[in-house]
Amino acid sequence: MSLDPAAARFTRTANVARKERAESLARAIFMLMSVAMIIPLVAIVTYLLVRAAPSLSWEFLVDVPRKGMREGGIWPAFVGTLNLVGLSLAVSAPIGVLAAIYLHEYAKDNWFNRVINLAVINLAGVPSIVHALFGLGAFVYAAKFGYSVLAASLTLAIMTLPVIIASTREALASVPMAFRAACWNVGASRWQTIRGVVLPNSISGILTGVILQVSRAAGETAPIMFTGAVFYKAVKRGDLFPFGLNDQCMALSMHLYTVSTQVPNVRESIPYATAIVLLGSVLMVNATAIALRVWLRHRKRW
Amino acid sequence: MSPGSKTIEVEELRLAYAGREVLHGISFDIHRNEIFGIIGPAQSGKSSLLSCFNRTIDFNTDAAVSGTIRLDGEDIRRVRDVYGLRRKIGMVAPLPVGLPLSIYDNVAFAPRSSGLKSKAALDAIVERCLRQAALWDEVKDRLKHLGTALSGGQQQRLTIARALSHEPEILCLDEFSIAIDPVTTMRIEDVLKELRQHITIVLVTNLVQQARRLTDRTMFLWEGNIVELDTTEVIFSETPAERRTYEYVRGIFG
């Protein structure tokens, strides 16, 4: 085969070889890191599942704890978490999303709104134990809600609010300014623009932000421990709303702490099964969120 | 209102962004049913001027406007219905902005915003505007498809259709051909020649030849001042009043 002069211009020089080596090295490092990230995740889930296996059953989920929590199920803790998270999001999601819409779409860029933004960002970084203390002072004592589902939910709501505001703003910012300008140019008001173009294109991002807070609210122990969650509360098996707003309640995260450290001679698999239920419910919520997002995005393209 | 009468009167218009003045007190008139060209290099305040016309400049909190703009004798600072004002002026941006809605909804957006709900009336508007923008034949079978999925040139015509959907009396085009191919540009230019029978057109352009082809009068704006405003014939003649105009339209000017 004769050497074509045109092809000879593209020979593999030492420089090219070095470039290729660097390329494969970089690729290897990045891949290694993502594998390193997945391994602990898989390991944790597998370990938990194996240890929890003896206790895992439908009965475990719907039954009440028996014999001083040494046997039986975790129904009260499970519905307690459902109620707490549901109530707290019912409060924080509307307030957070609507506030973020105001801050991003309406508010002028003046010192007052800059202070609000700064406050939101900083509040998002406050440790949960501090929120717990605030909830104790504000809701349990000052507002006289007592140790209750209401106080605990509001504390969780306060904790998740700044993050919901921040993530909603991000989602709104991802809608290009040109879309808004185009709407304003044809005589649409800000609200018509938001409803017609901005929200339909940011709703999946907004939902993701809110749903991520479900897992956070479900997992937090300190805020509810200070304000309304207790070690044990007797409820009827399978009852979906066993707690009134002013009652104290059980919660999965709290229950996990209790059975792991506070109760002697618990069957070994029970704490692990509790963890699996907590993890499973959070994953279920996330899966729902992903499905919803896929559906919304699919609808967006007609 | 007869053709040739003044539709927009601008008096001593000053515009500053956060203290930096970009329009230094300019005054001019735009006549009914003319194609009014605005030429000038980037950063000379052309686009800002357009956003003063329909008061979308209000959305920029840094901007400070002084002076007067009258639309058919009415001071636009004083209008009670700013949305109505914006509907009287159609705006086409430099880069085509198909809204992430269906082609149909893109055009129907403005009529819906002003409260029109009747399906038949909306259908009629959508068809009329898409025909006027020379896009109907290409999209009539897929009105439910996403407007943003169209090609650049089609999207720009969609933008023009949207700008016509609220039956403006004045159509402002801001460098509409910047992102589209010459053939499409020619098609849109034909559309504009057709449209000028009914409405006034303000054409901001970087292409001096486009201004020469289309406009009746041309304004040369440079660094926020009007260098010269005259009939297009004079501006592009051997003897415009200003030497800078002569140099700019021939591309000698830096």
Interface residues (C-beta under 8 A of the other chain):
Chain A: K108 D109 N110 A178 F179 A181 A182 C183 W184 N185 V186 G187 A188 S189 Q192 G196 V197 P200 N201 K300 R301 W302
Chain B: N54 T56 F59 T61 Y83 G84 L85 R86 R87 G90 M91 A93 L95 V97 L99 P100 L101 S102 F109 A110 R112 S113 S114 K144 H145 L146 T159 R162 A163 S165 H166
